[in-house]
Amino acid sequence: QLLGTFTIYHQQNSIMRVSSRTLIALLLTSSYSTDAFTFVSKPEVAATYTSSRSSSFGLGMVASYTSTLGGNMTDATAVFQQAESSPTVAAVPKLAQRWRKSTKQLATLGPASSSFEMIEKLFLAGADVFRLNFSHGAQEQKLELLQIIRQIEEKYSHPIAVLGDLQGPKLRVGQFSQEGGVMLEAGQTFRLDLDSSSGDNTRVMLPHPEIIAASEIGHTLLVDDGKVKLTIVDKGDGFLVTRVDVPGKISDRKGVNTPDSVLEISALTEKDRSDLQYMLKIGVDWIALSFVQRPEDIEEIHSLIDQWLPEGAFRPAVMAKIEKPSCFIGDSLERIVNLCDGIMVARGDLGVECAPEDVPLLQKEIIDTCRKQGKPVVVATQMLESMIESPTPTRAEASDVATAIYDGADAIMLSAESAAGKYPEEAVAMQQRIINRVESDNHYRSLISQQVFTPGNSPTEAIVLAARQIAKTVKAKAIVSFTLRGSTSLQASKGRPGVPILAISPFRETARVLSLSWGVYPDLPKPGSYGYSSEEDEMLDYDSSSLVETAEDDFDMILRNACRAALKKGLVSHPDDLLVVTAGIPFGTPGAANVIRIVPAAGPACWDGVCRID
């Protein structure tokens, strides 16, 4: 066993003094080929090492080593075998390829994806966030799914976000006396009223007085996802008279959409309020609000979260689902985006209430508005619909997914494809394949670079802008962002840099929320620390005597942890790879990004292949 502290000489130049264990790690990570090194601890102790190995960082080596100690020749091959058999600074991350994408993926869980094994497969196939749809199933089932997700998170030491999706109001007609419903003919009149008696082909109950109150003559009502179209020709106290413009069959409890009206109802039903309280209790990371009509709906859910959030619990992020035309009246969209933490383009209801040809334009408008404000945006609904039954998508669906990526969306989502389809794993993997293909296209990078939004004048935005330019100039492998609540990382994501953004926060909840943002790959810290213990990480084993505990100060410590995390994620592949690190001093001050540092992957004590460790 090698003991003591060695001074390393390379080509007659003193480079550093290191402990024996660090020496082994350095040899394993050396980029030199067939070079001779001399290590001297005492005049009478000398060793000569010759290596012939691949120049790739961490791919192993073929070594011949002999040590002269007091005149006795000792074969030290076993020492290197022992060093290589245990994880080292040069170990290859198990999931390096898992992080090679910028656009994130949401997968909805359901009957087809409720087991530990399947959820793990979806994570490994590319899912970054899992959606729990509270429209279906009992609350207790959602807790079981969340617990499985947390187990997978710990297993792979990577934060996974959980999004709880509230159902929202469901506007429906009443029941009919004829089993199976009635057929409405084009041009006939049809009455909607508050009478609770069974309906026929002339009338039916509409148990929503707010629709009757908000509707005007000439407004349109859509029944059963637009299969039947009615135009209001008359109204009175408690009733509407409509003309059937698009005929079709209408049956019990079919949904009603009101594209022309803003209804004076809350976006939260009694069921939603119960589900919201449960979400806050179990600790979801994101809460999606359905049926958003106006900015006041976002203010309402924020108020309820303030009221019901358990003491000491982390406040979840709020996502607004844009599915109503009223969101585009005046400056409503900008105000909604400003009030929430993220946006979902819910193209299902949006596609019913808006003309089909308008939906792609509205999608781009929503994405651009979110980009300007630095808020993550998800494109959802029917992305790979055919994969519910088929192992492959249609070419049109693949183009639809690619279009959302080209538009600059932070994330794309699967609904029934992963929740109830026959091929949930294949659907997630297909999305990742499309992401990888699009993001490798030069045209994509050109489009993203052209989408430049004017930064603000805050110190954080100035630091982030400078970091992006520095990373481009020095060809850094990643931008490392130390952040408390995620604001610095979100600003970095807003600028769409050409390299990954490694977010390091002392709060796991912050790391989970950030896993939805474009290009951001958060590290999973031990609670309350910017770092993590090597015992929690199977891929790394640092020499604690010289690489952690001897850090000169807190900033030096977090720089070392930045290098650890970059290696762990597979973002660096060589000791000389550069990282651009942003942080805030004093530590622990939200939004205080005021420091930029360029650090090589070998650590803050190294530069241009030369390291100094006292």
N, C-alpha and C positions, 0 to 999 in steps of 0.2 A: 504494500500500500504506500502511495506517495504521501509524504508528510512535509509540513513546513511551508514557507512562502518562497516562491521562485521569482527571479527576475528574468524576463524573456528577452532574448537578443535575436534579432532577425537581420541578417546581412550586416552584422557588427553594430547595429543601432539598438540601444535600449528602448523598449516599447513600454513595458508596464511591469508592476509587481502584483502578483496574484496568489491566492491560496491554491493548494493542489487541486481541489475539486473544481475551482473555476478554470484552472489550467486545462483540465480535461474537457470541460464544456467549450472552451475557446478552440481547442484542437478540433473538436467535432464540428464546429461552425466555421472553421477557417476556409477562406476562399482561395488560398494559395495552392499551387500544384507543384509537387516534387521540389519543395524548398526545404532547406535545412535550418532547423532552429536549435539554439543552445539554451538550456535552462540551468541557472546557477543559483544555489541557495548558500553554499559555502565554497571556498576555494577547492576543497577536496571532494566536493560532490558535483558531478557533472552528468548530464544526460543529453543524448542526441536523438532527435526525432526526425524521421523522414516520412512525409505523407504523400500518397498518391491517391487522389480522390476526385470525385465529381466536383465541379465548381458550384453546383447548386446548393443553396442554403438548406442544410438539414437532411441530405439524402444519404448520409452514411459515409464510410471511408474504408480504405484498405491501409492498414498501418503496420509499420514495423518499429518497435520501440525497445530500446535497451537502456538500462540505467547502470551507471557505475557508482557504487556506494561503498567507500572504504576498501576499494580494490576488488570487491565482489561483483560479478556480473549477474544481474537479476532480470529474468524475462518478465516484463511487465505487461505482456499481452492480455493477461486476465483482468488487469485494471481497466483497460479500454473495453474489453468485453462487458465488464460490469457496468461501465459508464453508458455503453450503448444499449444495454438491456433495460435500463431505467429511463424514464422520460427526462429530457434535457431541454435546454433553451432551443435546441435545433430540431426538436421533434416536429413531425409533419402533422398539422391539425387534421383530425379525423373528418371534419366536415368543411374543409376549405372551399370546395366548389359550391357549397350551400349558400355562400354569401356573395357569389359573383353575379349579382343583379341589383338594379336600383329600384325598379317598380315592385311594389309589394303585392301580396296576395291574401285575400280574405276567403275563408271557406266556411260555409254554414254547416253546422252539425245537426244531425237528425237520425232517423232510424237506420240509415245506411252507414252512419259514421259515429256510433256511440260507444264503441269499445276502445280500450286502451290501445290495442294493436292497430286499429284503423286510424285513430287520431294520430298516433305516432307516424304511421305511413304518410298521412297527409302533411304532417310537419316536415318530414324528410323529403317529400316530393316538392315542397316549396311554400306551404302555407305559413304566413307570418302572424296572422290574426285569425281567431276563430269566433264566429258569430253564433250567438245563442238567440234563437227566434222565439220570443215569448208569446207569439201568436198561437203556438202549438205546444202541447205537453204541460205537465205540472211543474211548479217552481222547484220542487225537490229534484226533478230530473236535471234541471239546469245546474244545480249545485254539484251533482255527481260528475257532470261533464267538466265543470270548472276544476274540480279536484284532480281529475285525470290530466287536464292541461297543465296544472301546476306540477304534477309529478314528472311529466315529460320535460317541462322547463328545467327542473332540477337535474334530470338525467343528462341533458345536453348542455347545461350551463349557458342557456341562451334565453333571454326574455321573450315571452309569447303573450300577446295582448288578447284579452277577452272582451268582445263587444256584445252588450245586451241590447236587443232590438225590441222596443215597445211596439205594441200592435197599433195603437191609435184608434180613432173612431171608425166604425164600420157602418156606413149608411146603406140601408137595405129597404126594399119594399116589403109589404106584408105577405099574407098567404092567400091562395086562391081556393075556391070551392072545387074546382076541377083538378083532379090529380094529374100531375105532370105539367100544369100551367095552361096558358092560352096563347093563341097565335094572334098577333096584331098585324093588321093590313096597312099598307101604305096609304096615307091620306086620311085615315080615320081619326076621330078624336078619342082621347083617353084621359080619364080624370084620376088625379092623385089627391087623396084627402086624408083626414084624421079619423075617419070612421073605422072602427076595429073589426067590422064584419068582413067575411071572406070576399075576395075579389072575383071579378069575371072579366070578360073581354071588353068591358066599358069602363071599369074603374078598379082601383086597388088602394089599400091603405099605404100611406107614406108616414111612418111614425116619427117624423122629424120636423116639428113645426118651424125649426130654424131654417130649413130649406125653403119652405113655403114663404117665410117672411123675407128671405134674402133674394128670392127669384123675381125677375121682372119679365114682362112680355117681350118675347124675342130671345130670351135666354134658352140655352140648350141643356137637356138632361140626357145622360148616357146610362143605359141599363145593361147589366151583365157585360162589363168591360167594353162597352161601345157596340155590342151586337145589335142593340135596339137604340135608335136615336129619336128623342122627342123634343119638339120645340114648343115653348109655352105661348099659348095664344090668348089666354085669359086667366085671371086669378081673382080670388075673393077671400073672405075670412075663413081660413082653414082649408083651402083647396086650391088646386091648380088644374087648368084645362090645357091639354097639350095636343099637338098634331103629330102623328107618327110619320116621320120622314124616312127612317130606315126601318122596314118591317122585320119582324122576327118573333121568336117564341120567348115568352117571359113567364117565369115560374117562381115558386116560393123563395123568399128571402134573397133574391138576386140583388147584387150591389148597385148603387146609384152614384154616379159621379156628376159633379156640378162645376164644369170648367169656367162658367161665366160669373160665378157668385163667390163672395167671401162670406163664409158662414160665421155667425156670432156664437161659436162654440169653442170650448177648450180643446186643445190637441191631446189632452190627457183624460181618458175615461176613468171610471172607478177601478176597473181592472188594471189600467196602466199605472194608476197611483199605487196600488198594491204591489205590482211588479217592480215599480221604481224603488219602493222601500226595501223590497227583497234584494234587488241588485246592490243597493247601498250596503245592506247587511252582509252579503257574501263577498263583496269586493270586486266587482267587475271593473275593467279599466276604461272602457268607453260605454256611453249610453246613447243609443240612436233614437231620436224623436221623430215619429211619423206624423203625417198630416200637418206639416208646418205650412201655415198660410201667411204669416206676418211675423215681424220681429218680436212682437209681444209674446208669441208662443215660446220663444227661447228664454225670454225674461222670466216667464212663469216656471219653467222647469228648473232654472237656476235658483229661483226662490224656494222651490220645494226641496232641492238638494241641500240648500243652506239650512232648511228647517229640519230635515230628516237625517242628515249625515251623522252617523254614530261618532261620539267623541273620540278623537285620536285617529279616526279613519282618514285615508287618503281620498281627496276629492276626485272623482272620475271626470274624464273629459266628455264633453257633450258634442254629439254629431247631429246635425240637422239633415233630414232626408228631404231633398227638393223634389216634390212630386205634384205640386199645384201651380197652375199658371199665375195665381195671385202673387207668387214669390217674385215675379218679374215686373210688377207694377211700380213705377217710379224708381226709388233707390232701395226698395225692399231687399233685393238680393245682397247688395253691399252691406246693408245693416245686419242682415241675418248672418252673413259670413263673419262680420266683425264681432258679433255677440257669441258665436259658438267656437268650438275648438277644431272642428272638421266638418266636412260636407259629404253627403252621399247623393250621387245623381241616381235617383230611384226611377229608372226609365219605364218601369211597369205602369204605374198610375200616370206618370208624366206622359207616356206614350198614348194613354187613353184620352186624357184631357186636352192634349195638344195635337195638332196635325202631325202626322208621321214625318213629313218633310221638315218640320220645325225642330224635331228632337235633336238631330245631330248639331244644329246650330246652337241650341240651348245648352247642349253638353259642352261645347267649346266655350260658350260664354261663362258657364259656371266654373269650368276649370281655370280660365284666365282670371276670373275674379278671385278665386282662391289663391292662385299663384301670386297675384299682386299683394295680397294680404299675408302671404306666408302660412296659409292654413292647408292641411292635407285634404285631398279630395279623392273620393272613391267612386269609380264607375261600376254600376251594378245592374243586374236583371238580364236574363236570357243571353248571357255571353256565350255559353256553350250548351244551349238548350238541348240540342239533339243528343248530347252525351248522357242524358238521363237514360236513354235506351241503347245508344250506340257507343262503341269503344273509340270512335273517331268523330271529330266535329265536321260540319260542312265547311266548305271553303269560305262561304260568306261569314260564318261565325268566327273563323280564324282572322278574317279581315277586320271584323268588328272589334275583336280584342286588340289587334295591332293598331287600329285607329285610335282607341283610347290611350294607348301607350304613346303614340306619336303626338297626340294632343297635349301630353304632359301630365297625365293623371298620376297621382301618387300611388294608387293601388287599384286593383281590379278584383271583382268579387264573384264567387259562385254561390248560387242559392240552392235550388232543387238538385242541381248536378251533383253536389257533394253531400246534400242532406238526405235525399231519397232516391238518387239514381243508382243504376247498376254498376257504374264505373267511377266512383268518387276519387280514387287514387289516380286513375288515368286522366281525369278531368283536371286535377290540380297540376299533374305533371305536364299536361298539354299547355296549360297557361304558362308554366315556367319556360317551356320550350319556345313559345311565341315571344315571351319577354326577352329571352336570351338572343333570339334571332333578330328582333327589332333593335335591341340595344347594341348589337354588334354592327348595325348598319350605319355607314357614314352619314347617310341622309338624316337619320335620327339625331345624331350628335349635332349636325348642322342646324336642324330645326330647334332643338333645345337651346342651343347657343344664341339663336336669333331672338328667343323669347326673353328679352332682357327687361326687367322691371326696375324702375328707379328706386334705389335704396333710400332709406330715411337718413336722418342726420344724427342718430344716436351713436355712442361709442361702440356698442355691440355690433351694429350694422357696419360700421367702418372697419372694425377688426375682422369681421367675417368676410367682407369684400377683399380686404388685403390678403387674408389667408387663402382665398380662392386664387388670387393672382399669383401669390408666392408658390402655391402648389403647382400651378401650371408652369411657372418659370423654371423651378428646380426639378420638375417631373417627379414630384412626391407620389408615394403610393397611396396615401390617405390623408385626410384631415381629421385630427383627433380633437374632439370638442368636450371639454369638461363643463358640465352643466348641472345645475340644481333642479330646476323645473322644466328644462328642455328648450327655453327660449333661444339660446345660442345655437343649438343644433337645428331648430326650425328655421332660423335665419340662414344657416348654411345650406339647408335643403332648398330653400326658396331660390337661391342662386343657381341651383343645378350644376354643381362643380363636376369636372370630369373624373373625379376620383371618389371612392367611398368616404362617407362621413362616419367615423367611429365615435359614438357618444358614450361618455363615461359619467355616471351620476351616482351619488351615494344612495339614491332611492330607487329601489326596484320598480316601484310604481311608475316613476318617470321613465325608466328604461322601457317598460312595457308600452306605455303610451307612444313613445317615439318609434316603436317598431312598425308603425303604420306609415311613417313619413318616407318620402322618396330618398333613396340613397343613404339613409341613416341606419347604421347597424349598431345598436346599443349593446354594451357589455352588461353582464349580470353581476353586480357587485355583492359582496357580503354586506349585510344590513349596516347602514350608517357609515360607510367608508367609500372613498374613491378607489380603493384597491380591492383585492380579494386574497384569500390565503391559498398558497400553492397546494395545500391538502385537498382543496375543493376542485382542483383542476388536474385532470388526468394527463393533460398534454404538456405540462410544463413542470420543471423542477429546478428552481433557481438556487444558486449558492447563497443562502441567507446571510452568511457572514460578510459577503462583499457586495451583494447586489440589492439588498433591501435595508437591513437594519443599519447599515453604515451610510445611508442617504444623508446628505448634509442638512437638508431641511424638508419641509412639507412639499415644496414645489419640486424638488429633486425626486421625492418619493413618487409623486403623481406622474412625473415624466417617465420614470421607470415602469410604472404600471401601464402607461400608455403603450410602451414598447411590448410589454407582456400581452396586452389585449390585442394589439395588431397582429402579433404572431399567432395568438390563439385563434383568431378569425381567419388566418391564412391571407391577410392583406399584405404581408411582406414575405419575401422569399430569399433575401440576402442581407447580411449584416449591414451593408452600406445603403440599403433602401432608406429613403427619407420619409419622415412624417412631419406634417405641419401641425403644431399643437396650439390650440387657443385655450386660455383659462382666464380666471378673474382673481385679482388680489385686492383686498383680503378675501381669503377663501370663505365660502359659505354665504356670500352676498349674491342674491339672485340678480341676474342681468349684468353683473360686473365683469364682462369680458373686456380685458384691457391688456392682455399679454399674448404675444405670438412667439413661438420658439420652433426652430427647425431641429429635429432630433433624428439621428440615424437609428435603424432598427436595433443595432447592437447596444444602444443605451445612451443616456445623456453624457456619459463620461468618455464617449468615443467620437471621433470625427475623421473622416477620410481614411479609414482603416487603422487609425492610431487611437489606442485607448489608454487612459491613465487611471489607475485605481490605487489610491494611497493605502 
